[in-house]
Amino acid sequence: MGKRNPVEELFFKFDNDSNKSKCLIEGCPSYLTGRHASNLERHLQKIHPDDFNKLLLKKQGSEQNKKQKVHHQGTLDNIVTVSKKKITIEMDKNTLINACIELVSENGRPLSILEDSGFKKILNPLLKAIEPGFSINRHNIKNEIELKYNNMIINIKKELKNRLICLKVDGVTRLDRCILGINCQYFSDGKIKILTLGLIQLLDKHTGSYLKEMLMIILERYSVTSDQIFTITCDNAKNMVKMVDLFNIVEPDTQEEVENDNDEPQELNEEENNGNELRANDCLELENLVTASILDEFPMTTCVRCAVHTFQLSVYDTLKDRSISSILSKARKAAKSLRTQTYSAWLKKEGLKQAILDIETRWNSTYNMLNRLLELRTFCSVNAKKLLNDHDWNSIHNLVNDLEPAKTATIQMQKNDLNPGDCFGIWLNAQMKLKKLNTPMSKKLLININNRKDSIFHNPVFESALYLDLRYQHLMSEESKSRAVVHLIKTWELLNRLKNRFPTSSVETEDNSVNSNTYDKRIDDDTDDEFQVYLNSLSNSQEFPESSSSTTTTSYSTATPIRIILNTFENSTKMPYSEDIIAFWKNKKNEMPELYQLSKIFMAVPTTQVSVERLFSSLKFILNDLRSNLGANVLEQIMILRSNLVI
């Protein structure tokens, strides 16, 4: 170990509590973060050159006092003595095969690495020791990948049997391949689970009918029927929305089977009913009859627009404004100039970060470009005055401030375990911050956000989820609540149908660690939380206005059990927005078992398709320029193994 650099003991005093080094040279007020010798020397070189020369002399004197052993140039054999040594390791055949599978799937290495000479020098001694004649190459590892993939498909089949699931669908183009990615999301073991079902290559025109056909191929692989698909989350592309619409078209034989199912309750309802009051069984039969008719009339698979994508479209609409486009054009020109070799080297010499060039179709990169320009404003004011004037700098500063609420909301909505209520709260919080800014651009952005909000939240699935979320239920209009109750009853009937279809199937595993204490979180009227005060001030009509068109709602008997439970829940005390709604329903499992079952469905509805985007980012790691010839089947097998490590 070399001798410690004397710069600290000669010229600095380090304080552990503040993690700063104080310069001891007289008249110097500098404090440096940390105690790294290179940073301390750099300070001396720039600020105290005479003392820096003293340090060099001190270090040279120390080096001369060292006894150095000099080796003349020669072969490595003259210096290193090699002796053969035996080592003992714990390794078996399955462990080695699984390690090779992990190498080409999770670690993203090409199959050809298994036949590289250097890798074989490591591998061959292990193969000889494990089993004579045992070999590992790209072909048998490819077969092992397929075998492990088939086992994973079987496990996922068991996991999805007799379960309502939500899908997330998106497409990507990578190395001239068009690929459709499908994730599924559901609630299990007290948390939201996400699985990758497939990445299928598209070889035809991307029409809605073709996308539906490809989706059905993936679902058939897992023996998932169409009525198990509760929602499909996609972006705002017309072909994706059309695919969901076509997904709800019932085939003639399926429709006939549904009609036969609806005949059974009618026979049960022929029992003689003595008295004016309906008995519990009669109520259930009536509920089945009414809800079954609703199921025939309304399809259950609902299209959910990606909240992040919709939010970004609102920002794009705002940035198209002529005054904003003008300052963005100037900012891009300045950023390009700062990226030239002259300025880039200058910035590096000054220890500053490089300018960022944005991608115009991704407004987040535009925000990052503007924010970085503001960080370089002092440098530009001294060394590049012609790039931007004071008015331009002020405009960029205002633009960054106005976009900050949208940037924060976008990041928050990219969480994997986001439920519809959380997404709704993030959206409202962004609206509150934009109202508070009250600038011309923030007003435009607020208008655009409000214009696109209805496509997300005025949706029976979202309304049902918010009805079960006491943090935001009070913001719903009476009409919105009525639609939510109808959809909740339809969902309850569908759950019962799936349960009756597989009466011998294993029951879904759940986390039974329920807190016996009542979950009673009330809103403090004297709270100082800005967002909670904003929520309290909102009226029903502001967020869920009544529809201008006349609508008809199905009438129900007041004796309908699930209807009574839902109506009673409407009068529950509202909760603070900061509370965990999933924890709330977990504590209400025994008290409200029916609503708990419904909450597991609606709290797991994906509001974004971010997990599919992350899947595509992972795809770049596997399908790259060095692996462009990877077959479609092998690619999908590797990606499913890589993405579903928990199964």
C-alpha positions as CSV (number, residue, x, y, z in Angstrom):
1,M,0.0,0.0,0.0
2,G,1.5,3.4,-1.0
3,K,2.2,6.3,1.3
4,R,-0.7,8.6,2.0
5,N,-0.8,11.9,0.0
6,P,0.5,14.7,2.5
7,V,-1.8,17.3,1.0
8,E,-4.5,17.0,3.7
9,E,-2.2,17.1,6.7
10,L,-0.2,20.1,5.3
11,F,-3.0,22.3,4.0
12,F,-6.5,21.1,5.1
13,K,-8.6,20.2,8.1
14,F,-11.4,17.7,7.5
15,D,-14.6,17.8,9.5
16,N,-16.4,14.4,9.7
17,D,-19.8,15.8,10.7
18,S,-20.1,18.2,7.7
19,N,-18.0,16.0,5.3
20,K,-16.0,19.1,4.3
21,S,-12.3,20.0,4.2
22,K,-11.3,23.6,5.3
23,C,-8.3,25.2,3.6
24,L,-5.8,26.2,6.3
25,I,-3.9,28.7,4.1
26,E,-4.2,32.2,5.5
27,G,-6.9,34.3,3.9
28,C,-8.6,31.4,2.1
29,P,-12.3,30.9,3.1
30,S,-12.8,27.7,0.9
31,Y,-14.5,24.6,2.1
32,L,-14.3,21.5,-0.2
33,T,-16.7,18.6,-0.1
34,G,-15.0,15.4,1.1
35,R,-11.3,14.8,1.5
36,H,-10.2,13.3,-1.8
37,A,-6.5,14.1,-2.4
38,S,-7.0,14.9,-6.1
39,N,-9.7,17.5,-5.3
40,L,-7.5,19.1,-2.6
41,E,-4.5,19.2,-5.0
42,R,-6.6,20.8,-7.7
43,H,-7.7,23.5,-5.3
44,L,-4.1,24.3,-4.4
45,Q,-3.1,24.3,-8.1
46,K,-5.8,26.8,-9.1
47,I,-5.9,29.1,-6.0
48,H,-2.5,28.7,-4.3
49,P,0.1,27.8,-6.9
50,D,3.1,28.6,-4.6
51,D,1.9,26.2,-2.0
52,F,1.2,23.6,-4.7
53,N,4.9,23.7,-5.7
54,K,5.8,23.1,-2.0
55,L,3.5,20.1,-2.0
56,L,5.3,18.7,-5.2
57,L,8.7,19.1,-3.6
58,K,7.4,17.3,-0.5
59,K,6.1,14.4,-2.5
60,Q,9.3,14.2,-4.6
61,G,11.3,14.0,-1.4
62,S,9.2,11.2,-0.2
63,E,9.6,9.3,-3.4
64,Q,13.4,9.5,-3.3
65,N,13.4,8.0,0.2
66,K,11.5,4.9,-1.0
67,K,13.5,1.7,-1.8
68,Q,12.4,0.8,-5.3
69,K,12.9,-2.6,-6.9
70,V,13.3,-2.2,-10.6
71,H,12.7,-5.1,-13.0
72,H,14.3,-5.0,-16.4
73,Q,12.0,-5.8,-19.4
74,G,11.7,-9.5,-20.0
75,T,9.3,-12.3,-20.4
76,L,6.4,-12.8,-17.8
77,D,7.9,-16.2,-16.9
78,N,10.9,-14.5,-15.3
79,I,8.6,-12.6,-12.9
80,V,5.7,-15.0,-12.3
81,T,6.0,-18.5,-11.0
82,V,3.2,-20.7,-12.1
83,S,2.3,-23.9,-10.2
84,K,-0.6,-26.2,-10.9
85,K,-3.1,-26.2,-8.1
86,K,-6.3,-28.3,-7.7
87,I,-9.5,-26.6,-6.5
88,T,-12.8,-28.0,-5.3
89,I,-16.1,-26.4,-6.2
90,E,-19.7,-27.3,-5.7
91,M,-21.4,-27.7,-9.1
92,D,-23.9,-30.1,-10.6
93,K,-25.4,-30.5,-14.1
94,N,-28.6,-28.6,-13.5
95,T,-26.8,-25.7,-11.8
96,L,-24.4,-25.3,-14.8
97,I,-27.3,-25.5,-17.3
98,N,-29.3,-22.9,-15.5
99,A,-26.2,-20.7,-15.2
100,C,-25.8,-20.8,-19.0
101,I,-29.5,-20.1,-19.5
102,E,-29.2,-17.1,-17.2
103,L,-26.1,-16.0,-19.2
104,V,-28.1,-15.7,-22.5
105,S,-31.4,-14.5,-21.1
106,E,-31.1,-12.4,-17.9
107,N,-27.5,-11.3,-18.7
108,G,-28.2,-10.7,-22.4
109,R,-25.2,-12.6,-23.8
110,P,-25.4,-14.1,-27.3
111,L,-25.7,-17.9,-27.7
112,S,-22.4,-17.9,-29.6
113,I,-20.6,-17.1,-26.3
114,L,-21.0,-20.8,-25.4
115,E,-18.7,-21.7,-28.3
116,D,-16.1,-19.0,-27.7
117,S,-12.6,-20.5,-27.1
118,G,-12.0,-18.5,-23.9
119,F,-15.3,-19.6,-22.4
120,K,-14.7,-23.2,-23.4
121,K,-11.4,-23.2,-21.5
122,I,-13.4,-22.3,-18.4
123,L,-16.2,-24.7,-19.2
124,N,-14.5,-27.9,-20.4
125,P,-12.9,-28.8,-17.0
126,L,-16.3,-28.5,-15.4
127,L,-18.0,-30.7,-18.0
128,K,-15.4,-33.4,-17.6
129,A,-15.7,-33.4,-13.9
130,I,-19.5,-33.5,-13.9
131,E,-20.2,-36.2,-16.4
132,P,-18.0,-37.8,-19.1
133,G,-19.4,-37.0,-22.6
134,F,-21.5,-34.1,-21.2
135,S,-21.3,-31.0,-23.4
136,I,-22.8,-27.5,-23.6
137,N,-23.3,-25.7,-26.8
138,R,-25.6,-23.2,-28.4
139,H,-28.0,-25.9,-29.7
140,N,-28.6,-27.9,-26.5
141,I,-28.9,-24.6,-24.4
142,K,-31.5,-23.4,-26.9
143,N,-33.4,-26.6,-26.2
144,E,-33.0,-26.1,-22.5
145,I,-34.4,-22.5,-22.9
146,E,-37.4,-23.9,-24.7
147,L,-38.0,-26.5,-22.0
148,K,-37.7,-23.9,-19.2
149,Y,-40.0,-21.6,-21.2
150,N,-42.6,-24.4,-21.6
151,N,-42.5,-25.0,-17.8
152,M,-43.0,-21.3,-17.2
153,I,-46.0,-21.3,-19.5
154,I,-47.6,-24.1,-17.5
155,N,-47.0,-22.2,-14.2
156,I,-48.5,-19.0,-15.6
157,K,-51.5,-21.0,-16.8
158,K,-52.1,-22.2,-13.3
159,E,-51.7,-18.7,-12.0
160,L,-54.2,-17.2,-14.4
161,K,-56.9,-19.9,-14.2
162,N,-60.3,-18.7,-13.0
163,R,-59.0,-15.1,-12.6
164,L,-60.1,-11.8,-14.0
165,I,-57.0,-10.1,-15.5
166,C,-56.1,-6.8,-17.0
167,L,-53.9,-6.5,-20.1
168,K,-51.4,-3.9,-21.3
169,V,-50.6,-3.8,-25.0
170,D,-48.2,-1.8,-27.1
171,G,-46.1,-2.1,-30.2
172,V,-42.5,-1.3,-31.1
173,T,-40.2,-1.5,-34.1
174,R,-36.7,-2.8,-33.5
175,L,-34.1,-3.6,-36.2
176,D,-36.8,-3.8,-38.9
177,R,-39.0,-6.0,-36.7
178,C,-42.5,-5.0,-35.6
179,I,-43.3,-6.6,-32.2
180,L,-46.5,-6.5,-30.1
181,G,-45.8,-6.7,-26.4
182,I,-48.5,-8.0,-23.9
183,N,-48.4,-7.7,-20.2
184,C,-51.1,-8.8,-17.7
185,Q,-51.8,-7.3,-14.3
186,Y,-53.8,-8.6,-11.4
187,F,-54.0,-8.6,-7.6
188,S,-52.6,-11.6,-5.7
189,D,-51.0,-12.2,-2.3
190,G,-51.8,-8.7,-1.1
191,K,-50.0,-6.9,-4.0
192,I,-50.2,-6.1,-7.7
193,K,-48.5,-8.6,-9.9
194,I,-47.3,-8.0,-13.5
195,L,-46.4,-10.8,-15.9
196,T,-45.2,-10.7,-19.5
197,L,-47.4,-13.0,-21.7
198,G,-45.7,-12.5,-25.0
199,L,-43.8,-10.6,-27.6
200,I,-45.2,-11.7,-30.9
201,Q,-43.8,-10.5,-34.3
202,L,-46.2,-8.7,-36.6
203,L,-46.0,-9.7,-40.2
204,D,-49.1,-8.1,-41.6
205,K,-50.7,-4.6,-41.7
206,H,-51.4,-3.4,-38.2
207,T,-55.1,-3.2,-38.4
208,G,-57.4,-3.6,-35.4
209,S,-58.6,-7.1,-36.6
210,Y,-55.0,-8.3,-37.1
211,L,-53.9,-7.1,-33.7
212,K,-56.9,-8.8,-32.1
213,E,-56.0,-12.1,-34.0
214,M,-52.4,-11.9,-32.6
215,L,-53.7,-11.1,-29.1
216,M,-56.0,-14.1,-29.2
217,I,-53.0,-16.4,-30.2
218,I,-51.2,-15.3,-27.0
219,L,-54.3,-15.8,-24.8
220,E,-54.9,-19.3,-26.2
221,R,-51.4,-20.2,-25.2
222,Y,-52.3,-19.6,-21.6
223,S,-55.9,-21.0,-21.9
224,V,-57.3,-17.6,-21.1
225,T,-60.8,-16.9,-22.4
226,S,-62.0,-13.6,-23.6
227,D,-64.4,-13.1,-20.7
228,Q,-61.4,-13.2,-18.3
229,I,-60.0,-10.0,-19.9
230,F,-61.4,-7.2,-17.7
231,T,-59.6,-4.3,-19.3
232,I,-57.0,-3.6,-22.0
233,T,-54.8,-0.6,-21.4
234,C,-53.3,0.9,-24.6
235,D,-52.2,4.2,-26.0
236,N,-54.5,6.5,-28.1
237,A,-53.6,4.9,-31.5
238,K,-56.8,4.2,-33.5
239,N,-55.8,0.6,-34.3
240,M,-55.3,-0.3,-30.7
241,V,-58.7,1.2,-29.7
242,K,-60.3,-0.6,-32.6
243,M,-58.7,-3.9,-31.4
244,V,-60.4,-3.6,-28.0
245,D,-63.7,-2.8,-29.7
246,L,-63.4,-5.9,-31.9
247,F,-62.4,-7.9,-28.8
248,N,-65.9,-7.4,-27.4
249,I,-67.7,-8.8,-30.4
250,V,-69.2,-12.2,-29.3
251,E,-69.1,-15.1,-31.7
252,P,-72.4,-16.7,-32.6
253,D,-71.7,-20.0,-30.7
254,T,-70.4,-18.1,-27.6
255,Q,-73.6,-15.9,-27.7
256,E,-75.7,-19.0,-27.8
257,E,-73.9,-20.5,-24.8
258,V,-74.5,-17.3,-22.8
259,E,-78.2,-17.4,-23.6
260,N,-78.4,-21.0,-22.3
261,D,-76.7,-19.9,-19.1
262,N,-79.3,-17.2,-18.7
263,D,-82.1,-19.7,-18.8
264,E,-81.1,-21.5,-15.6
265,P,-82.1,-18.7,-13.1
266,Q,-85.5,-18.5,-14.7
267,E,-86.3,-22.1,-13.7
268,L,-85.1,-21.4,-10.2
269,N,-87.3,-18.4,-10.0
270,E,-90.5,-20.4,-10.6
271,E,-90.5,-21.4,-6.9
272,E,-93.6,-20.2,-5.1
273,N,-93.0,-17.1,-3.1
274,N,-95.3,-16.7,0.0
275,G,-95.5,-13.2,1.4
276,N,-94.8,-9.8,0.0
277,E,-91.1,-9.7,1.1
278,L,-88.5,-11.3,-1.1
279,R,-86.4,-14.0,0.6
280,A,-82.5,-13.9,0.4
281,N,-82.5,-16.7,-2.3
282,D,-85.1,-14.8,-4.4
283,C,-83.0,-11.6,-4.1
284,L,-80.0,-13.5,-5.4
285,E,-82.0,-14.9,-8.3
286,L,-83.4,-11.5,-9.1
287,E,-79.9,-10.1,-9.0
288,N,-78.6,-12.8,-11.3
289,L,-81.5,-12.2,-13.8
290,V,-81.0,-8.5,-13.9
291,T,-77.2,-8.6,-14.1
292,A,-77.2,-11.3,-16.6
293,S,-79.3,-9.2,-18.9
294,I,-76.8,-6.3,-18.4
295,L,-74.0,-8.7,-19.3
296,D,-75.7,-9.5,-22.6
297,E,-76.3,-5.8,-23.3
298,F,-72.9,-4.4,-22.4
299,P,-69.4,-6.1,-23.1
300,M,-67.2,-6.3,-20.0
301,T,-63.7,-5.8,-21.6
302,T,-63.1,-2.1,-21.4
303,C,-60.5,0.0,-23.2
304,V,-58.4,2.1,-20.7
305,R,-56.4,4.9,-22.3
306,C,-52.8,5.2,-21.0
307,A,-52.8,8.1,-18.6
308,V,-49.2,9.0,-19.2
309,H,-49.6,9.0,-23.0
310,T,-52.8,11.1,-22.7
311,F,-51.1,13.5,-20.4
312,Q,-48.1,13.9,-22.8
313,L,-50.5,14.7,-25.6
314,S,-51.9,17.5,-23.5
315,V,-48.3,18.9,-23.2
316,Y,-47.7,18.5,-26.9
317,D,-50.8,20.5,-27.7
318,T,-49.5,23.3,-25.5
319,L,-46.0,23.3,-26.9
320,K,-47.4,23.8,-30.4
321,D,-48.3,27.4,-29.5
322,R,-46.5,29.8,-31.8
323,S,-44.9,31.9,-29.0
324,I,-43.6,28.7,-27.2
325,S,-42.4,27.2,-30.5
326,S,-40.3,30.3,-31.1
327,I,-38.4,30.1,-27.8
328,L,-38.0,26.4,-28.2
329,S,-36.4,26.9,-31.6
330,K,-33.9,29.4,-30.1
331,A,-33.2,27.0,-27.2
332,R,-32.5,24.1,-29.6
333,K,-30.1,26.3,-31.7
334,A,-28.2,27.3,-28.5
335,A,-28.0,23.7,-27.3
336,K,-26.6,22.6,-30.7
337,S,-24.0,25.4,-30.5
338,L,-22.9,24.3,-27.0
339,R,-22.5,20.8,-28.3
340,T,-19.9,21.8,-30.9
341,Q,-16.3,20.8,-30.2
342,T,-15.2,24.2,-29.1
343,Y,-17.8,24.8,-26.5
344,S,-17.9,21.1,-25.5
345,A,-14.2,21.1,-24.6
346,W,-14.6,24.5,-22.9
347,L,-17.4,23.2,-20.7
348,K,-15.4,20.1,-19.8
349,K,-12.4,22.2,-18.9
350,E,-14.6,24.3,-16.6
351,G,-16.0,21.1,-15.0
352,L,-19.6,21.8,-16.2
353,K,-22.1,19.4,-17.6
354,Q,-22.7,19.2,-21.4
355,A,-25.8,20.7,-23.1
356,I,-28.6,18.3,-23.9
357,L,-30.2,17.9,-27.4
358,D,-33.9,17.1,-27.1
359,I,-36.0,14.8,-29.2
360,E,-38.9,16.8,-30.4
361,T,-41.4,14.0,-30.1
362,R,-40.5,13.5,-26.4
363,W,-41.3,16.6,-24.4
364,N,-39.5,15.2,-21.3
365,S,-36.2,15.6,-23.2
366,T,-37.3,19.1,-24.2
367,Y,-37.7,19.9,-20.5
368,N,-34.3,18.4,-19.7
369,M,-32.7,20.5,-22.5
370,L,-34.2,23.7,-21.1
371,N,-33.3,22.9,-17.5
372,R,-29.7,22.2,-18.5
373,L,-29.5,25.5,-20.4
374,L,-30.5,27.3,-17.2
375,E,-27.7,25.5,-15.4
376,L,-25.3,26.8,-18.0
377,R,-26.6,30.3,-18.0
378,T,-23.7,31.8,-16.2
379,F,-21.2,30.2,-18.6
380,C,-23.2,31.4,-21.6
381,S,-23.5,35.0,-20.2
382,V,-19.7,35.2,-20.0
383,N,-18.5,33.1,-23.0
384,A,-21.4,32.8,-25.4
385,K,-23.5,36.0,-25.1
386,K,-24.8,35.9,-28.6
387,L,-26.6,32.6,-28.2
388,L,-29.5,33.9,-26.1
389,N,-30.5,37.4,-24.8
390,D,-31.9,38.2,-21.4
391,H,-35.5,38.0,-22.7
392,D,-34.8,34.5,-24.1
393,W,-33.4,33.4,-20.8
394,N,-36.4,34.7,-18.8
395,S,-38.7,32.9,-21.3
396,I,-36.8,29.7,-20.8
397,H,-37.0,30.1,-17.0
398,N,-40.8,30.6,-17.1
399,L,-41.2,27.7,-19.5
400,V,-39.4,25.3,-17.2
401,N,-41.4,26.5,-14.2
402,D,-44.7,26.0,-16.1
403,L,-43.7,22.5,-17.2
404,E,-42.4,21.3,-13.8
405,P,-45.9,20.2,-12.5
406,A,-46.3,18.1,-15.7
407,K,-42.8,16.7,-15.4
408,T,-43.5,15.7,-11.8
409,A,-46.8,14.1,-12.6
410,T,-45.3,12.1,-15.5
411,I,-42.7,10.6,-13.2
412,Q,-45.2,9.8,-10.5
413,M,-47.5,8.1,-13.0
414,Q,-44.8,5.7,-14.1
415,K,-44.9,3.6,-10.9
416,N,-45.7,0.0,-11.5
417,D,-48.1,-0.4,-8.6
418,L,-50.2,2.6,-9.4
419,N,-53.9,2.1,-8.9
420,P,-56.7,4.3,-10.5
421,G,-57.2,6.4,-7.4
422,D,-53.5,7.2,-7.2
423,C,-53.5,8.2,-10.9
424,F,-56.5,10.4,-10.4
425,G,-54.9,12.1,-7.4
426,I,-51.7,12.8,-9.4
427,W,-53.7,14.3,-12.2
428,L,-55.6,16.6,-9.8
429,N,-52.4,17.6,-8.0
430,A,-50.9,18.7,-11.4
431,Q,-54.1,20.7,-12.1
432,M,-53.8,22.4,-8.7
433,K,-50.2,23.4,-9.2
434,L,-51.0,24.8,-12.7
435,K,-53.8,26.8,-11.3
436,K,-51.5,28.2,-8.7
437,L,-48.9,29.3,-11.3
438,N,-51.6,31.3,-13.2
439,T,-49.3,32.1,-16.1
440,P,-50.4,32.3,-19.8
441,M,-48.7,28.9,-20.6
442,S,-50.0,27.2,-17.4
443,K,-53.5,28.3,-18.3
444,K,-53.2,26.8,-21.8
445,L,-51.7,23.6,-20.4
446,L,-54.6,23.4,-17.9
447,I,-57.2,23.8,-20.6
448,N,-55.5,21.0,-22.7
449,I,-55.3,18.7,-19.7
450,N,-59.0,19.2,-18.9
451,N,-60.0,18.6,-22.6
452,R,-58.3,15.2,-22.6
453,K,-59.2,14.2,-19.0
454,D,-62.7,12.8,-19.9
455,S,-61.1,10.2,-22.2
456,I,-59.5,8.6,-19.2
457,F,-61.7,9.2,-16.1
458,H,-65.2,9.2,-17.6
459,N,-64.9,5.4,-18.1
460,P,-67.0,2.8,-16.2
461,V,-63.9,1.1,-14.9
462,F,-62.3,4.3,-13.6
463,E,-65.6,5.4,-12.1
464,S,-66.0,2.0,-10.4
465,A,-62.5,2.2,-9.0
466,L,-63.1,5.7,-7.7
467,Y,-66.4,4.6,-6.2
468,L,-64.5,2.1,-4.1
469,D,-61.8,4.7,-3.2
470,L,-63.0,6.8,-0.3
471,R,-60.2,9.3,-0.9
472,Y,-62.0,10.5,-4.1
473,Q,-65.5,9.1,-4.0
474,H,-66.9,12.4,-2.8
475,L,-65.9,14.1,-6.0
476,M,-68.2,11.9,-8.1
477,S,-71.6,13.1,-9.4
478,E,-74.7,11.1,-8.8
479,E,-74.8,10.0,-12.4
480,S,-71.2,8.9,-12.3
481,K,-71.9,6.9,-9.1
482,S,-74.9,5.2,-10.7
483,R,-72.8,4.1,-13.7
484,A,-70.2,2.9,-11.3
485,V,-72.7,0.8,-9.3
486,V,-74.0,-0.8,-12.5
487,H,-70.5,-1.7,-13.6
488,L,-69.6,-3.1,-10.2
489,I,-72.7,-5.3,-10.2
490,K,-71.8,-6.6,-13.7
491,T,-68.3,-7.3,-12.5
492,W,-69.6,-9.2,-9.4
493,E,-71.8,-11.4,-11.6
494,L,-68.8,-12.1,-13.9
495,L,-66.7,-13.1,-10.9
496,N,-69.4,-15.6,-9.9
497,R,-69.6,-17.0,-13.4
498,L,-65.9,-17.6,-13.5
499,K,-66.1,-19.2,-10.1
500,N,-68.9,-21.5,-11.2
501,R,-67.1,-22.4,-14.4
502,F,-64.2,-24.0,-12.4
503,P,-65.8,-25.2,-9.2
504,T,-62.9,-27.6,-8.5
505,S,-60.1,-25.2,-9.2
506,S,-57.8,-24.0,-6.5
507,V,-58.8,-20.9,-4.7
508,E,-56.7,-17.8,-5.2
509,T,-54.1,-17.5,-2.5
510,E,-54.4,-14.4,-0.4
511,D,-52.6,-12.7,2.4
512,N,-54.6,-13.5,5.5
513,S,-52.6,-11.2,7.8
514,V,-55.5,-8.9,8.5
515,N,-55.3,-6.3,11.1
516,S,-58.2,-6.7,13.6
517,N,-58.3,-3.0,14.4
518,T,-60.8,-1.0,12.5
519,Y,-59.3,1.2,9.8
520,D,-60.7,4.6,10.7
521,K,-58.7,7.4,9.0
522,R,-60.6,10.7,9.0
523,I,-59.7,14.0,7.3
524,D,-58.6,16.7,9.7
525,D,-60.6,19.8,8.9
526,D,-57.7,22.0,10.1
527,T,-55.1,20.3,7.9
528,D,-52.3,22.5,6.4
529,D,-51.8,20.1,3.5
530,E,-52.3,22.2,0.4
531,F,-53.5,19.3,-1.8
532,Q,-56.0,18.0,0.8
533,V,-57.4,21.6,1.2
534,Y,-57.8,21.7,-2.6
535,L,-59.6,18.3,-2.6
536,N,-61.9,19.5,0.2
537,S,-62.8,22.6,-1.9
538,L,-63.7,20.7,-5.0
539,S,-67.4,20.0,-5.7
540,N,-68.9,17.0,-7.4
541,S,-69.8,18.9,-10.6
542,Q,-66.2,20.1,-11.1
543,E,-64.6,16.7,-11.7
544,F,-67.5,14.5,-12.8
545,P,-70.1,16.8,-14.4
546,E,-73.5,15.5,-15.3
547,S,-73.8,14.3,-18.9
548,S,-75.7,16.7,-21.2
549,S,-77.3,13.8,-23.0
550,S,-80.1,11.9,-21.3
551,T,-79.2,8.5,-20.0
552,T,-81.2,5.6,-18.7
553,T,-80.2,3.5,-15.8
554,T,-81.4,0.0,-15.0
555,S,-83.8,-0.1,-12.0
556,Y,-83.0,-2.6,-9.3
557,S,-85.0,-4.0,-6.4
558,T,-84.0,-2.4,-3.1
559,A,-83.6,-6.0,-1.8
560,T,-80.8,-6.8,-4.2
561,P,-77.9,-7.8,-1.8
562,I,-74.9,-6.5,-3.7
563,R,-76.8,-3.4,-4.6
564,I,-77.6,-2.8,-0.9
565,I,-73.9,-3.2,0.0
566,L,-72.8,-0.8,-2.6
567,N,-75.4,1.8,-1.7
568,T,-74.5,1.5,2.0
569,F,-70.8,2.0,1.1
570,E,-71.6,5.3,-0.6
571,N,-72.2,6.9,2.8
572,S,-68.8,5.9,4.2
573,T,-66.5,8.6,5.7
574,K,-64.0,10.0,3.2
575,M,-60.3,9.3,3.7
576,P,-57.3,11.6,3.4
577,Y,-55.6,11.3,0.0
578,S,-52.3,10.2,1.6
579,E,-53.8,6.9,2.9
580,D,-53.1,3.6,1.2
581,I,-56.4,2.4,-0.3
582,I,-55.1,-1.2,-0.7
583,A,-54.2,-1.3,3.0
584,F,-57.8,0.0,3.7
585,W,-59.4,-2.9,1.8
586,K,-57.0,-5.4,3.3
587,N,-58.3,-4.4,6.7
588,K,-61.9,-4.6,5.5
589,K,-61.6,-8.1,4.1
590,N,-63.7,-9.8,6.8
591,E,-66.1,-6.8,7.3
592,M,-66.9,-6.3,3.6
593,P,-65.9,-9.5,1.8
594,E,-67.9,-8.8,-1.4
595,L,-66.5,-5.3,-1.8
596,Y,-63.0,-6.6,-0.9
597,Q,-63.3,-9.1,-3.8
598,L,-64.3,-6.2,-6.1
599,S,-61.6,-3.9,-4.8
600,K,-58.9,-6.5,-5.8
601,I,-60.1,-6.3,-9.4
602,F,-60.4,-2.5,-9.7
603,M,-57.4,-1.6,-7.7
604,A,-55.3,-3.7,-10.0
605,V,-56.5,-2.0,-13.2
606,P,-53.4,-0.6,-14.9
607,T,-53.7,3.1,-15.7
608,T,-50.6,3.2,-17.9
609,Q,-48.7,0.8,-20.2
610,V,-45.3,1.8,-18.7
611,S,-44.4,-1.8,-17.9
612,V,-44.6,-2.7,-21.6
613,E,-42.4,0.3,-22.4
614,R,-39.8,-1.1,-19.9
615,L,-40.2,-4.5,-21.6
616,F,-39.2,-2.8,-24.9
617,S,-36.2,-1.2,-23.2
618,S,-35.1,-4.6,-22.1
619,L,-35.7,-5.9,-25.6
620,K,-32.9,-3.5,-26.8
621,F,-30.5,-5.4,-24.6
622,I,-31.4,-8.8,-26.2
623,L,-32.2,-7.8,-29.8
624,N,-29.2,-5.7,-30.7
625,D,-26.9,-5.3,-33.7
626,L,-24.8,-8.3,-32.7
627,R,-27.9,-10.5,-32.3
628,S,-30.1,-9.3,-35.2
629,N,-30.5,-12.8,-36.6
630,L,-32.1,-14.2,-33.4
631,G,-35.2,-16.2,-34.3
632,A,-38.6,-14.8,-33.4
633,N,-39.5,-17.8,-31.2
634,V,-36.1,-17.9,-29.4
635,L,-36.4,-14.1,-28.8
636,E,-39.8,-14.4,-27.3
637,Q,-38.7,-17.4,-25.1
638,I,-35.7,-15.4,-23.8
639,M,-37.7,-12.3,-23.1
640,I,-40.4,-14.2,-21.2
641,L,-37.8,-16.0,-19.1
642,R,-36.1,-12.7,-18.5
643,S,-39.3,-10.8,-17.6
644,N,-41.0,-13.4,-15.4
645,L,-38.3,-14.2,-12.9
646,V,-40.7,-14.4,-10.0
647,I,-42.8,-17.3,-11.6
